């Protein structure tokens, strides 16, 4: 096509760029590896560990602590920060790189009276750009010449081809916000067919595409886990400081008062030796520091990073690519999930789902259609199409290429092979167009007729006869029942195509007057088979699922009903126009009952995320187009579709490689599993800490300066943290977690049941320790050591008992149920690690020597240690039985809408 277009000259290009700016998009901020690493050091528990590390290094150089405690904390910090940083960094593509690649696109622009190749960034307002099939549109504007079909999926998420036509140049004409204006074209969309001239009106950040890209520049909201861990870190810090101070006071109380029998003269004599007082004060300060270090669970950040990384690999096998590790855990806390319809709940492609002829009998499969009628339908569709069957052979998978989505769906329906092809030649064909609303092909040979397919409202009015099940032609007296059947299908979101034949030859005026109806084929983007069960599972898990689609309301309602989203009379379906009429407060009140948003705009998604977060809810958002990127970025966890745009993937936290809603529910399950694993570790770890601190506090009052030596306490802290993190990190994903209510964003990470386990078992460990240390009967069961340390075997037994207490308690912490070994086979490493802890401890008693204040025990002495320590298992089982019998069990979630509490509101 020849165009008489002069275009801008060089001076006009410069003036336009000065007035309206460049077509270059503002680069997005991109985090480097070091930026991410620095961000991970902002974790509150990591900060406490860093402080503990500094103190340990100082005391090591003062000769007051051992080198391996500082090394252990340093390893924990390095592993916790680098594992999460590297995992995120290696799974993330740079948005900046995407923009750099996009800036290399060459456009055909009229300038100085000729067509010139111009980089997309060099285009200015006023340029006239030649657009042809396959071109990516470089800026926003209107068509001044020609006609196009444009794929706007990158902006709207819907794969429907949009027709664009020229209207000449109309000054000050406004663009439609829903992108449906037939005269407007937009940056980032693709020309499917046709040719035209774009008159550029907006460039760069001012384009629709640019506005969406800039909306991604928002600060990430803290994840629910980070909120909970911050509160935990603050509580642990206070516990450590208070505990350390009290223990230092109790130590000095013993040295000053108890050891001097509360005699004034003895106390005065004690203070007369400043060296003794100074030495005891230094010991008290060191003891305080060690207690603070022991109180900090340095294994927790490492355990979290490790369990997230392990589950990231498991998720990848299930077609879920995690870009940001914390996104997995956040998925487990979801209150609301806003999900796209196309490709996520539905298959994302058109399928022919039924056929009925003039006798109005429906057939769900081609194979069920009577053979003679089926043969006519087969010929009608295969000879009147632009689609082609590729690889048609026995055992081959059917592949249909060419044509549009509707034609490919029709060909898939009629045959899985090419055996029924008609031995007929094509004489003439007229392709489908929006004016005629049908396509037609005249064939000659085995069949001598004209084949027509298209809109029922056009074809049915001209049908005088129809083919019955035997292929015989019968009179078609009335089409009202057929039209009524079509209306019913429309309510089910099924689009229909009418198929007919004619004995009339195909002419240019295509004015058919006497057609024979073959039948009606129903087509729709059908539900994924697994979507219904996956959505039910999500709703049973307490997640409110809201379907968002660009489809019209009637189609959206039909799909939502089939998917199980619309079940109650209170369920609400809104359109974008409805939402725009509502204030934020009105929308918040309606939010718990909203199930479908039809005719949705990109801005609707961002607004829904915003008001949901204002209610303190945890939000998930799915998306695949550029239009979805801002909402994906703003949501607590963004699920980008694997088939979507790179911009959407960049904005998301998790990429669902198979675009499947089922994969999203798997993310939720893994997220909840991780949260439970973290809780199990916390129960175990804090029980150790409570027991150790209580013993250190009580010890001086019962005549034992240090029941556990400083080195032993550091060993407990280092080894038990690290190995326990490995044990609890391998816990399996249990389906029962999907029956629980989502955890509130501000909910404490330590539940009442956890507190009961921590306090009951921690106090029991301390109580049994006091009994052990003060009981002459227990002391008599151990040998007496040498003159330098007569209690060496007795104290070694105590050290071993303390380790064994916590080793056995790991079984208690692993499950909240009475059945201690339930699902143990799903985490085989757990038993191995507990056995390793016991083995290491036994070995240490023989080789620890003066460093660990240990000596080898006899078999009878080991039986005493094991017999006393294993009591913690029946003790905790008794606690669980009492809890289940006399206290209310945690209530399982039964509602489908989120609990918007007064506090959240």
C-alpha positions in Angstrom: 0.0 0.0 0.0 1.4 3.4 -1.0 1.2 6.3 1.4 1.7 10.0 0.5 3.1 11.1 3.9 5.8 13.6 4.4 6.4 13.1 8.1 8.4 15.3 10.5 11.7 17.0 9.6 14.7 17.0 11.8 13.9 20.4 13.4 10.3 19.3 14.2 11.7 16.1 15.8 13.9 18.1 18.1 11.1 20.5 19.0 8.7 17.6 19.7 11.3 15.9 21.9 11.8 19.1 23.9 8.1 19.7 24.3 6.8 16.2 24.9 9.9 14.2 26.0 11.6 11.0 24.9 10.0 7.7 24.1 12.5 6.1 26.5 11.0 4.6 29.6 12.4 5.6 32.9 14.6 2.7 34.1 13.4 0.8 37.1 15.4 0.5 40.3 17.2 -2.9 40.2 18.7 -4.5 43.3 22.2 -5.8 42.9 23.4 -8.9 44.8 25.0 -6.7 47.4 21.9 -4.6 47.8 19.9 -7.8 48.4 22.6 -9.1 50.9 22.5 -5.8 52.7 18.7 -6.0 52.9 18.9 -9.4 54.5 21.1 -8.0 57.2 18.2 -5.8 58.2 16.4 -8.9 59.7 15.9 -8.3 63.4 17.3 -11.6 64.5 20.3 -11.3 62.3 21.0 -7.9 64.0 20.9 -9.6 67.4 23.2 -12.3 66.2 25.7 -9.7 64.9 25.7 -8.0 68.3 26.3 -11.4 70.0 29.1 -12.1 67.5 30.9 -8.8 68.3 30.6 -9.4 72.0 31.9 -13.0 71.6 34.9 -11.8 69.5 35.8 -9.2 72.2 35.6 -11.7 75.0 37.6 -14.2 73.0 40.5 -11.8 72.8 40.1 -11.2 76.5 40.5 -14.9 77.0 37.0 -15.3 78.5 35.2 -17.4 75.8 36.1 -20.1 73.3 36.7 -19.4 69.6 34.1 -21.9 68.3 31.1 -19.9 69.7 32.1 -16.8 67.7 32.7 -19.0 64.6 29.4 -20.8 65.1 27.4 -17.5 65.2 29.4 -16.2 62.2 28.6 -19.4 60.1 24.9 -19.1 61.1 24.8 -15.4 59.9 26.7 -16.1 56.7 24.6 -19.1 55.8 21.3 -17.4 56.7 22.0 -14.3 54.6 23.8 -15.8 51.6 21.4 -18.7 51.1 18.4 -16.5 50.8 20.3 -13.8 48.8 21.8 -16.2 46.3 18.5 -18.1 45.8 16.7 -14.8 45.0 19.4 -13.4 42.8 19.8 -16.5 40.7 16.1 -16.8 40.1 15.5 -13.2 39.1 15.7 -11.5 35.7 16.6 -7.9 35.6 13.8 -5.5 34.6 16.5 -3.2 33.4 17.8 -5.8 31.0 14.2 -6.2 29.6 14.1 -2.5 28.9 17.5 -2.5 27.3 16.4 -5.3 24.9 13.1 -3.4 24.2 15.0 -0.2 23.3 16.7 -2.0 20.4 13.4 -2.4 18.5 13.5 -0.8 15.0 10.5 1.1 13.8 9.5 2.3 10.3 8.9 6.0 10.5 8.0 8.6 7.9 10.5 11.5 8.1 11.7 14.0 5.6 9.4 12.6 2.9 10.6 9.0 3.2 10.5 5.9 5.4 13.4 5.6 7.8 14.4 3.0 10.3 14.3 4.6 13.8 15.0 3.1 17.2 11.9 2.9 19.4 13.5 5.3 21.9 13.9 8.0 19.2 10.2 8.2 18.3 8.5 11.5 19.2 5.0 12.9 19.4 3.8 13.7 15.9 5.7 10.9 14.2 3.8 8.7 11.7 4.8 5.1 12.0 4.2 2.3 9.5 2.7 -0.7 11.2 2.6 -4.1 9.6 1.8 -7.7 10.7 4.1 -8.8 13.5 5.2 -5.3 14.5 5.2 -4.3 18.2 3.5 -0.9 18.5 6.1 1.6 19.8 3.9 4.4 21.3 0.3 5.4 21.9 -1.7 7.1 19.2 -4.4 6.8 16.6 -4.5 5.2 13.2 -4.5 7.8 10.4 -4.6 5.2 7.6 -5.4 1.5 7.2 -7.0 -1.3 9.3 -5.3 -3.6 11.8 -6.1 -6.5 14.1 -4.2 -6.1 17.3 -3.3 -8.4 20.2 -3.6 -6.4 23.4 -3.0 -9.3 25.7 0.1 -7.7 27.1 -2.0 -4.8 28.5 -5.4 -6.5 29.1 -4.5 -10.1 29.8 -7.2 -11.2 27.3 -6.1 -12.9 24.1 -9.0 -11.7 21.9 -7.8 -9.9 18.7 -9.1 -6.3 18.6 -10.0 -4.6 15.3 -8.5 -1.1 14.9 -9.5 1.2 12.0 -8.5 4.7 10.8 -10.7 7.7 11.3 -8.5 10.3 9.8 -6.8 12.7 12.2 -9.2 14.0 14.9 -7.6 16.7 17.1 -8.1 16.5 20.9 -10.0 13.2 20.6 -9.8 11.3 23.9 -8.6 7.7 24.5 -10.9 5.1 26.2 -9.6 4.0 29.5 -10.7 0.4 28.8 -8.5 0.2 25.6 -11.5 -0.7 23.5 -11.6 2.4 21.3 -11.3 1.1 17.7 -9.2 4.1 16.6 -6.5 4.0 19.4 -3.5 1.8 19.5 -1.1 1.3 22.4 2.6 0.7 23.1 3.5 -2.9 23.8 0.6 -4.4 21.8 1.3 -6.5 18.7 -0.1 -6.2 15.1 -1.6 -9.6 14.2 -2.7 -8.7 10.7 -3.3 -5.7 8.4 -1.4 -2.5 7.8 -1.8 1.0 8.9 -0.2 4.3 9.9 0.2 5.3 13.6 0.0 9.0 14.4 2.0 9.2 17.7 0.2 11.1 20.5 2.0 9.9 23.7 5.5 8.7 24.3 7.7 7.2 27.0 6.3 7.2 30.6 3.1 9.0 29.4 2.0 6.0 27.4 -0.4 3.5 28.9 2.5 1.0 29.0 4.8 3.5 30.6 2.2 4.4 33.3 1.9 0.8 34.3 5.7 0.3 34.4 6.0 3.4 36.8 3.3 2.0 39.1 5.7 -0.9 39.8 7.9 1.6 41.7 6.4 0.9 45.1 8.0 -0.2 48.3 7.6 -3.8 49.2 5.4 -4.4 52.2 6.9 -6.4 55.0 5.9 -10.1 54.8 3.7 -11.6 57.5 6.6 -13.8 58.6 8.9 -10.8 59.0 6.3 -9.0 61.0 6.0 -12.0 63.3 9.8 -12.6 63.6 10.3 -8.9 64.4 8.0 -9.3 67.4 9.7 -12.5 68.4 13.1 -11.0 68.2 12.0 -8.1 70.4 10.6 -10.6 73.0 13.7 -12.8 72.9 15.9 -9.7 73.4 14.0 -8.6 76.5 13.9 -12.2 77.8 17.7 -12.5 77.3 18.5 -9.1 78.9 16.2 -9.7 81.9 17.3 -13.3 82.3 21.0 -12.4 82.0 20.7 -9.6 84.6 18.8 -11.8 87.1 21.4 -14.6 86.7 24.2 -12.1 87.3 22.4 -10.8 90.4 21.8 -14.4 91.7 25.5 -15.3 91.1 26.7 -12.3 93.1 24.0 -12.9 95.7 25.5 -16.4 96.3 29.1 -15.1 96.3 28.4 -12.2 98.7 25.7 -13.6 101.0 25.2 -17.4 100.7 28.9 -18.3 100.6 29.5 -16.0 103.6 26.5 -17.4 105.6 25.0 -14.0 105.7 27.6 -13.0 108.4 28.5 -9.3 108.4 32.1 -10.0 109.3 32.5 -12.6 106.5 30.9 -10.2 104.0 33.2 -7.4 105.0 36.1 -9.7 104.6 34.9 -10.7 101.1 34.8 -7.0 100.0 38.2 -6.4 101.5 39.8 -8.4 98.7 39.1 -6.3 95.6 40.7 -8.9 93.3 38.1 -11.5 94.4 35.2 -9.0 94.0 36.5 -7.9 90.6 37.0 -11.5 89.5 33.4 -12.5 90.5 32.0 -9.3 88.9 33.8 -10.2 85.6 32.4 -13.8 85.9 28.9 -12.4 86.4 29.2 -10.1 83.4 30.5 -13.0 81.2 27.7 -15.2 82.5 25.2 -12.5 81.6 26.6 -12.2 78.1 26.5 -15.9 77.6 22.9 -16.1 78.8 21.9 -13.4 76.3 23.7 -15.3 73.5 22.0 -18.6 74.5 18.7 -16.8 74.5 19.1 -15.8 70.8 18.1 -18.7 68.5 20.9 -18.3 65.9 19.7 -21.4 64.2 16.4 -19.8 63.4 17.4 -17.5 60.4 19.6 -20.3 59.0 16.7 -22.8 59.5 14.3 -20.4 57.7 16.6 -19.8 54.8 17.4 -23.5 54.5 13.7 -24.7 54.7 12.7 -22.0 52.1 15.5 -23.1 49.8 14.7 -26.8 50.1 11.0 -26.2 49.4 11.9 -23.9 46.5 13.4 -26.9 44.8 10.4 -29.1 45.6 8.1 -26.4 44.2 10.1 -26.2 41.0 9.3 -29.9 40.3 5.6 -28.8 40.6 6.0 -26.1 38.0 6.4 -23.3 40.6 9.4 -21.0 40.2 10.0 -19.0 43.3 11.8 -15.7 42.7 11.6 -14.3 46.2 12.0 -16.9 49.0 9.8 -15.1 51.4 7.0 -15.4 48.9 6.5 -19.1 49.7 5.8 -18.5 53.4 3.6 -15.5 52.5 1.5 -17.7 50.2 0.6 -19.8 53.3 -0.8 -16.7 55.0 -3.2 -15.6 52.2 -6.6 -14.2 53.1 -7.6 -13.2 49.6 -6.5 -14.4 46.2 -7.4 -12.3 43.2 -7.1 -14.7 40.2 -7.3 -14.2 36.5 -9.8 -16.3 34.7 -8.2 -16.9 31.3 -5.5 -19.6 31.4 -5.5 -19.9 35.2 -9.0 -21.1 36.1 -9.8 -21.9 32.4 -7.5 -23.6 29.9 -6.7 -20.3 28.1 -7.7 -21.8 24.7 -11.0 -22.3 22.9 -12.5 -25.8 22.8 -15.6 -27.0 20.9 -17.6 -28.6 23.7 -20.9 -29.7 22.0 -22.8 -30.0 18.8 -26.5 -30.2 18.0 -28.4 -30.4 14.7 -31.8 -29.4 13.5 -33.4 -32.1 15.7 -31.9 -30.3 18.7 -30.1 -33.4 20.2 -26.8 -32.4 21.9 -23.6 -34.4 21.4 -20.6 -33.7 23.7 -18.1 -35.5 21.4 -17.8 -35.9 17.7 -17.6 -39.6 18.1 -21.2 -39.6 19.5 -22.7 -37.9 16.4 -24.5 -40.3 14.0 -22.0 -41.2 11.3 -23.7 -39.7 8.3 -24.5 -36.4 10.0 -20.9 -36.4 11.4 -19.5 -36.9 8.0 -21.3 -33.8 6.7 -20.1 -31.8 9.7 -16.5 -33.1 9.1 -16.5 -32.0 5.5 -18.2 -28.7 6.3 -15.5 -27.7 8.8 -12.3 -29.2 7.2 -13.0 -27.7 3.8 -14.1 -24.3 5.0 -11.1 -23.2 7.2 -7.7 -21.7 7.1 -6.5 -24.1 9.8 -4.4 -27.2 8.9 -3.9 -30.5 10.6 -0.3 -31.2 11.2 1.1 -34.6 11.9 -2.1 -36.5 11.3 -1.2 -40.2 11.7 -2.1 -43.1 13.8 -0.5 -42.7 17.2 0.4 -39.0 16.5 -0.8 -36.3 18.7 -3.1 -34.0 16.8 -1.7 -30.5 16.1 -3.7 -27.9 14.4 -1.9 -24.8 13.0 -3.0 -21.7 11.1 -6.4 -20.1 11.2 -7.8 -18.3 14.2 -8.5 -19.8 17.6 -12.1 -20.6 16.7 -11.2 -22.5 13.5 -8.6 -24.5 15.4 -11.1 -25.4 18.0 -13.6 -26.6 15.4 -11.0 -28.8 13.6 -10.0 -30.3 17.0 -13.6 -31.2 17.6 -14.4 -33.0 14.3 -11.4 -35.4 14.2 -8.3 -36.7 15.9 -6.8 -37.8 12.5 -7.1 -37.0 8.8 -8.8 -40.2 7.6 -12.2 -38.6 6.8 -10.9 -35.9 4.4 -13.2 -35.4 1.5 -12.0 -36.0 -2.0 -13.2 -32.6 -3.1 -11.5 -29.6 -4.6 -12.0 -26.0 -3.5 -13.4 -23.8 -6.3 -13.7 -20.5 -4.5 -13.5 -19.2 -0.9 -14.6 -16.1 1.0 -12.9 -15.6 4.4 -14.7 -14.4 7.5 -15.2 -10.7 7.9 -17.1 -8.6 10.4 -19.6 -7.3 7.8 -20.8 -10.7 6.5 -20.2 -12.5 9.8 -19.5 -15.8 8.1 -17.0 -17.6 5.9 -17.9 -19.7 2.8 -16.1 -22.2 0.5 -17.4 -23.8 -2.7 -16.2 -27.4 -3.3 -16.5 -29.8 -6.2 -15.8 -33.6 -6.4 -17.0 -36.1 -3.9 -19.2 -33.3 -2.6 -20.6 -30.6 -4.8 -21.8 -27.7 -2.6 -21.0 -24.5 -0.9 -20.1 -24.7 2.8 -20.9 -21.8 5.2 -20.1 -21.2 8.9 -20.6 -18.1 11.0 -22.9 -16.2 13.3 -26.2 -18.0 14.0 -28.2 -14.8 13.8 -27.1 -14.5 10.2 -27.3 -18.1 9.0 -30.4 -19.4 10.8 -32.7 -16.9 9.2 -31.7 -18.3 5.8 -32.0 -22.0 6.7 -35.1 -23.6 5.2 -34.0 -27.2 5.7 -31.7 -29.3 7.9 -29.8 -32.6 7.9 -31.3 -35.3 10.1 -29.2 -38.0 11.9 -29.2 -40.1 8.7 -27.9 -37.2 6.6 -31.3 -36.8 4.9 -32.6 -33.3 4.2 -35.7 -32.3 6.1 -37.8 -29.2 6.3 -36.9 -26.7 9.1 -40.3 -25.3 10.1 -39.2 -23.2 13.1 -35.9 -22.0 14.4 -37.3 -20.6 17.7 -36.4 -23.8 19.7 -32.9 -23.7 18.3 -32.6 -20.0 19.2 -33.8 -20.8 22.7 -31.2 -23.5 23.0 -28.5 -21.1 21.9 -29.7 -18.6 24.6 -29.3 -21.3 27.2 -25.7 -22.0 26.0 -24.9 -18.3 26.1 -25.8 -18.2 29.8 -23.2 -20.9 30.2 -20.5 -18.7 28.5 -20.6 -20.9 25.4 -20.2 -19.1 22.1 -22.0 -20.8 19.1 -21.1 -21.2 15.5 -23.8 -22.2 12.9 -22.8 -24.6 10.2 -24.8 -24.9 6.9 -24.5 -25.9 3.2 -26.0 -24.6 0.0 -26.5 -25.9 -3.5 -26.0 -22.3 -4.8 -22.6 -21.5 -6.3 -20.4 -19.0 -4.4 -20.6 -15.6 -6.0 -19.1 -12.2 -5.1 -22.4 -10.8 -3.7 -22.7 -13.9 -1.4 -26.4 -13.4 -1.1 -27.6 -16.9 0.0 -31.3 -17.4 0.1 -31.8 -21.2 0.7 -29.4 -22.9 3.2 -29.5 -26.3 4.8 -28.5 -26.4 8.5 -25.8 -28.9 9.5 -25.9 -27.8 13.1 -24.7 -25.6 15.9 -21.2 -26.0 17.5 -20.7 -24.6 21.0 -17.2 -23.2 21.8 -15.8 -21.8 25.0 -12.6 -21.4 26.9 -13.4 -24.4 29.2 -12.5 -24.8 32.8 -9.3 -26.7 33.6 -10.5 -30.1 34.9 -8.5 -29.6 38.2 -9.7 -26.0 38.7 -12.9 -26.9 40.6 -11.2 -29.0 43.2 -8.3 -26.6 43.5 -10.6 -23.7 44.1 -12.6 -25.7 46.6 -9.4 -26.6 48.4 -8.3 -22.9 48.5 -11.8 -21.9 49.8 -11.7 -24.7 52.4 -8.3 -23.3 53.5 -10.1 -20.1 54.4 -8.9 -18.2 51.3 -11.4 -15.9 49.6 -11.0 -16.5 45.9 -12.0 -13.6 43.6 -12.0 -14.2 39.8 -11.0 -11.2 37.8 -11.7 -11.1 34.0 -12.1 -8.8 31.1 -15.1 -10.8 29.9 -18.6 -9.5 30.0 -20.6 -10.1 33.2 -22.8 -12.9 31.9 -19.8 -14.9 30.7 -17.9 -14.4 34.0 -20.9 -15.5 36.0 -21.3 -18.7 34.0 -17.6 -19.6 34.4 -17.7 -18.7 38.1 -20.7 -20.9 38.8 -19.0 -23.9 37.0 -15.8 -23.2 39.0 -17.7 -23.3 42.3 -17.0 -19.6 43.1 -20.7 -18.6 43.2 -22.5 -20.7 45.8 -24.4 -18.3 48.2 -27.0 -15.7 47.5 -24.8 -13.2 49.3 -22.0 -13.7 46.7 -21.4 -10.5 44.8 -20.5 -10.0 41.1 -19.2 -6.5 40.2 -18.1 -4.9 36.9 -15.4 -2.3 36.6 -18.1 0.4 36.2 -19.7 -0.8 39.5 -16.4 -0.5 41.3 -15.7 3.0 40.0 -19.0 4.2 41.5 -18.1 2.9 45.0 -16.1 4.7 47.6 -13.2 2.8 49.3 -15.3 2.5 52.5 -18.2 1.0 50.5 -15.9 -1.4 48.7 -14.3 -2.5 52.0 -17.8 -3.4 53.4 -18.6 -5.4 50.3 -15.2 -7.1 50.1 -15.8 -10.3 52.1 -18.7 -11.2 49.7 -17.1 -10.3 46.4 -16.4 -13.3 44.2 -16.2 -12.0 40.6 -14.9 -8.8 38.9 -16.0 -8.6 35.3 -14.8 -6.1 32.6 -11.9 -5.4 34.9 -9.4 -2.6 34.2 -5.7 -2.7 35.4 -6.5 0.1 37.9 -9.2 -2.1 39.5 -6.6 -4.7 40.5 -4.3 -2.2 42.2 -7.2 -0.6 44.0 -8.5 -3.9 45.3 -5.0 -4.8 46.6 -4.8 -1.4 48.3 -8.1 -1.5 50.2 -7.5 -5.2 51.2 -4.1 -4.3 52.7 -5.7 -1.4 54.5 -7.9 -4.1 56.2 -4.6 -5.7 57.3 -5.3 -8.8 55.1 -2.6 -10.8 53.2 -3.2 -10.5 49.5 -2.3 -12.8 46.6 -2.7 -11.6 43.0 -2.2 -13.6 39.7 -1.4 -12.0 36.4 0.3 -12.4 33.1 0.1 -9.0 31.3 1.9 -5.7 31.6 -1.4 -4.4 33.0 -1.1 -6.9 35.9 2.5 -5.8 36.9 1.6 -3.0 39.3 -1.0 -5.2 41.2 1.5 -8.1 41.3 4.1 -5.8 42.7 1.8 -4.3 45.4 0.3 -7.6 46.5 1.9 -9.5 49.4 2.6 -12.3 47.0 2.3 -11.9 43.2 1.8 -15.1 41.2 3.0 -14.4 37.6 2.0 -16.8 34.9 4.7 -18.7 33.0 3.2 -17.8 29.6 2.9 -14.1 30.6 5.0 -11.1 29.8 8.5 -10.6 31.2 7.3 -7.5 33.0 4.7 -9.5 34.8 7.2 -12.1 35.8 9.6 -9.4 37.0 6.9 -8.0 39.2 5.8 -11.3 40.7 7.3 -13.2 43.7 6.3 -16.6 42.3 6.1 -17.7 38.6 3.5 -20.4 38.0 5.1 -22.1 35.0 2.0 -24.1 34.0 -0.4 -21.2 34.5 -2.5 -23.6 36.7 -4.6 -22.6 39.7 -3.7 -26.0 41.2 -0.1 -24.9 41.4 -1.2 -21.8 43.4 -2.9 -24.1 46.0 0.4 -26.1 46.2 2.2 -22.9 46.9 -0.2 -22.2 49.8 0.3 -25.7 51.1 4.1 -25.4 51.0 3.8 -22.0 52.6 1.8 -23.3 55.5 4.2 -26.3 55.9 7.2 -23.9 56.2 5.3 -21.9 58.8 4.6 -25.0 60.8 8.3 -26.1 60.5 9.4 -22.7 61.8 7.0 -23.0 64.7 8.2 -26.5 65.6 11.8 -25.3 65.7 10.8 -22.3 67.9 9.1 -24.6 70.4 12.1 -26.8 70.5 14.6 -23.9 70.7 12.8 -21.8 73.3 12.3 -24.9 75.5 16.1 -25.3 75.5 16.6 -21.6 76.3 14.0 -21.5 79.1 15.5 -24.6 80.7 19.1 -23.4 80.4 18.4 -19.9 81.8 16.3 -21.2 84.7 19.0 -23.7 85.7 21.7 -20.9 85.5 19.4 -18.7 87.6 18.5 -21.3 90.3 22.0 -22.9 90.4 23.7 -20.4 92.8 20.8 -20.7 95.3 21.2 -24.5 95.6 25.0 -24.2 96.0 26.1 -24.9 92.4 27.9 -21.9 90.8 27.6 -23.2 87.3 25.5 -26.4 86.8 26.4 -26.1 83.1 29.8 -24.5 82.6 30.1 -21.6 80.2 31.6 -23.8 77.6 28.9 -26.4 77.9 26.2 -23.8 77.6 27.8 -22.5 74.4 28.1 -26.0 73.1 24.4 -26.6 73.8 23.6 -23.4 72.0 25.8 -24.1 69.0 25.2 -27.8 68.3 21.6 -28.0 69.2 20.6 -25.0 67.2 22.4 -26.1 64.0 21.4 -29.8 64.0 17.8 -29.1 65.1 17.5 -26.6 62.2 18.3 -29.5 59.8 15.9 -31.9 61.6 12.9 -29.6 61.5 13.7 -28.2 58.1 12.8 -31.4 56.3 9.2 -31.7 57.6 6.8 -32.9 54.9 3.8 -30.9 53.5 0.7 -32.3 55.2 -2.7 -31.8 53.6 -4.3 -31.2 57.0 -2.6 -27.7 57.0 -5.1 -26.7 54.3 -8.0 -27.2 56.8 -6.6 -24.4 59.0 -7.5 -20.8 59.1 -5.0 -18.4 57.5 -2.8 -16.8 60.1 -3.6 -13.1 60.7 -0.8 -10.8 59.6 -0.3 -9.5 63.2 -0.9 -12.8 64.9 2.0 -13.9 67.2 4.2 -16.6 65.8 4.0 -18.3 69.2 0.5 -19.7 69.9 -1.0 -20.5 73.3 -0.4 -24.2 72.7 3.3 -23.4 71.9 3.6 -21.4 75.1 2.2 -24.3 77.1 4.7 -26.7 75.5 7.6 -24.2 76.0 6.8 -23.4 79.6 5.7 -26.9 80.8 8.7 -28.6 79.3 11.2 -25.8 80.0 10.1 -25.7 83.7 10.2 -29.5 83.8 13.8 -29.6 82.5 14.8 -27.0 85.1 12.9 -28.8 87.9 14.4 -32.2 87.0 17.8 -30.5 86.9 17.3 -29.1 90.4 16.2 -32.5 91.6 19.2 -34.2 90.0 21.7 -31.6 91.5 20.3 -31.7 95.0 19.3 -35.4 95.4 21.8 -37.5 97.4 20.2 -40.6 95.9 21.0 -39.5 92.4 24.5 -38.4 93.4 25.1 -41.9 94.9 24.6 -43.5 91.6 27.7 -41.9 90.1 31.3 -42.5 90.9 33.4 -40.0 92.8 36.2 -38.4 90.8 39.7 -37.3 91.8 40.7 -34.8 94.5 40.7 -31.9 91.9 37.1 -32.5 90.9 35.3 -35.2 92.9 31.9 -34.3 91.2 33.2 -34.8 87.6 31.1 -37.9 86.8 28.1 -36.5 88.5 28.3 -33.2 86.6 29.1 -35.0 83.3 25.9 -37.0 83.8 24.0 -33.7 84.3 25.4 -32.2 81.1 24.5 -35.4 79.2 21.0 -35.5 80.7 20.4 -31.9 79.7 21.3 -32.7 76.1 19.2 -35.9 76.1 16.3 -33.9 77.6 16.3 -31.7 74.6 17.0 -34.5 72.1 13.9 -36.4 73.3 11.9 -33.2 73.4 12.5 -32.8 69.7 10.0 -35.7 69.2 7.5 -33.7 71.3 8.0 -30.5 69.3 7.8 -32.2 65.9 4.0 -32.8 66.3 1.1 -31.2 68.1 -0.6 -34.6 68.2 -0.5 -37.4 70.8 0.7 -39.9 68.1 4.4 -39.1 68.4 5.6 -40.9 65.3 2.8 -39.9 62.9 4.3 -39.0 59.5 7.8 -39.6 60.8 8.5 -41.7 57.6 8.0 -38.5 55.5 11.0 -36.9 57.2 13.6 -39.7 57.5 16.4 -37.2 58.2 14.7 -36.3 61.6 15.6 -39.6 63.3 19.1 -39.6 61.8 19.8 -36.2 63.1 18.5 -36.9 66.6 20.6 -40.1 66.7 23.5 -37.9 65.6 22.9 -35.5 68.4 22.9 -38.4 71.0 26.0 -39.9 69.4 28.0 -36.7 69.4 27.1 -36.1 73.0 28.2 -39.6 74.1 31.5 -39.1 72.3 32.0 -35.7 73.8 31.7 -37.0 77.4 34.8 -39.2 76.7 36.9 -36.7 74.8 35.7 -33.3 76.2 38.1 -33.3 79.1 38.8 -30.0 80.8 37.4 -27.9 77.9 33.9 -29.3 78.3 34.3 -30.5 82.0 33.5 -34.1 81.1 34.6 -37.6 81.9 33.5 -41.0 80.4 30.5 -42.6 82.1 29.8 -46.3 82.8 26.8 -48.2 81.4 24.9 -47.9 84.7 25.5 -44.2 84.8 24.2 -43.8 81.2 21.1 -45.7 82.1 20.4 -43.2 84.9 20.9 -40.3 82.4 18.6 -41.8 79.8 16.0 -43.0 82.3 15.6 -39.5 83.8 15.7 -37.6 80.5 13.2 -39.7 78.6 10.6 -38.8 81.1 10.0 -35.6 79.1 8.2 -37.6 76.5 5.4 -39.0 78.6 5.2 -35.6 80.4 4.4 -33.8 77.1 2.1 -36.5 76.0 0.1 -36.0 79.2 0.0 -32.3 78.5 -1.4 -32.9 75.1 -4.0 -35.3 76.4 -5.1 -32.8 79.1 -5.2 -30.1 76.4 -7.4 -32.2 74.1 -9.7 -33.3 76.9 -10.2 -30.1 78.9 -9.4 -27.3 76.6 -10.9 -26.2 73.3 -9.1 -27.6 70.3 -8.0 -25.1 67.6 -11.1 -24.5 65.6 -10.9 -25.5 61.9 -11.8 -22.9 59.4 -15.1 -23.5 57.7 -16.0 -20.1 56.1 -14.9 -19.1 52.7 -14.5 -15.4 53.3 -11.7 -13.8 55.3 -12.1 -12.8 58.9 -12.0 -9.0 58.9 -11.6 -8.4 62.6 -12.4 -5.1 64.4 -8.7 -4.8 64.9 -7.9 -5.1 61.2 -10.8 -2.8 60.2 
